[in-house]
Amino acid sequence: MAKDQINDKEVLLIETDVQDKADKFQVYIMGHSCGLSDRTMLNTIFENPNCLSIKIFYHNGIEGYTNTAQEISRHFKDKKSMREKIVPFPYCIPMPEV
């Protein structure tokens, strides 16, 4: 993909205009790796001033939570905002097994 092209997820983000018109919201992370392939989209969502917090639904106890939190941290430029928005482990919930 050329650098001047955007992917489908970025188009959806533009279409929903999350940057300007969203109400206050909390992000729930359920089974997403939060890897760097979605960096632009996740940074836009996570650093949006209307994003109140990021709650992780984790697998494998604190280790799973920590891995996801570390991946999320890579999308923040503003580390103070990151520390304020990621919900601490005791207030997160394990992902239910089906």
N, C-alpha and C positions, 0 to 999 in steps of 0.2 A: 504494500500500500504506500502510495506517495505521501510525503509529509503534509501536503496541502489537502489531502482527502480526510474525511472523518468517518468513523465507523457507525454502525446502526445504533449502538448505545448512546453515542454522542448526539446523533440526530434526535433520538427520543428525548434526551435531556434538553435540547434546544426547543423542541416542539412543546414540551411541558413548561418551559420558561421558569424552571425552579429557582433561578438566581434572583428574580425580582418579585414574583407574585405569590410565593408560597406563604402559608400561615406557619406558625411555629410548629416544629415537628421533631420527633424522636426517631432515630434510625435503629432498626432491629437488624442485626446480622445473624442470619440463620443458614449455616452450611455454605457460606461464601468464603472463599479463601482470602479475599481482599488483596489479591496479588497485584503486581505492578502493571499487568496488562490493562487494567481499568483505572489507571492512575488519574487521568484528567477528569473522568467522570466522578470518581470517588472524592477527589480533592474538592471539586465544585460542590458536591453535596455536603461533605464533612465540614468545610470551612464556611459554608453559608451561614450568615448571622442568624437565620431563623432555625438552624439546627441546634436544638437544646442539648441533646445527648446522643450517645451511641451505645446501645445495649447489646451485649454479645450473648447469644444462646450457644453454649459451648458443648463439645464432646470431650471426653477424657479428662474431666476435672480441671484443676487449675492449670495443668500443662496445656490443654486445649485452649483455654481462655487466654493464657499468656501468648501462645503462638499467634492467635487471631489479633490480639491487642498489638503485638509487635508489627504485624502486617499492616494494620490500620495506621499505626504511627508513621509509617513510611509515606503516607499520602498527605501528611500535614506539613505545611511550611511554618505555621505558627504553633510551636510546641506548647506554649502556655494554653492555647485554645484546646489542643489535644488533651492535655491533662485535665482540663475542666469538663470535657465532653465525654470521654470514655468512662462508662459506668464501672465502678470498682467490682471486683469479683464477688464479694459477699452479696451484692445486690443484683447479680445476673442469675440466669436460670439455665440448668442443663437442658440440652436439646432432647426432647423425648424420643425414645426408640420406638420404631413401628414394627 
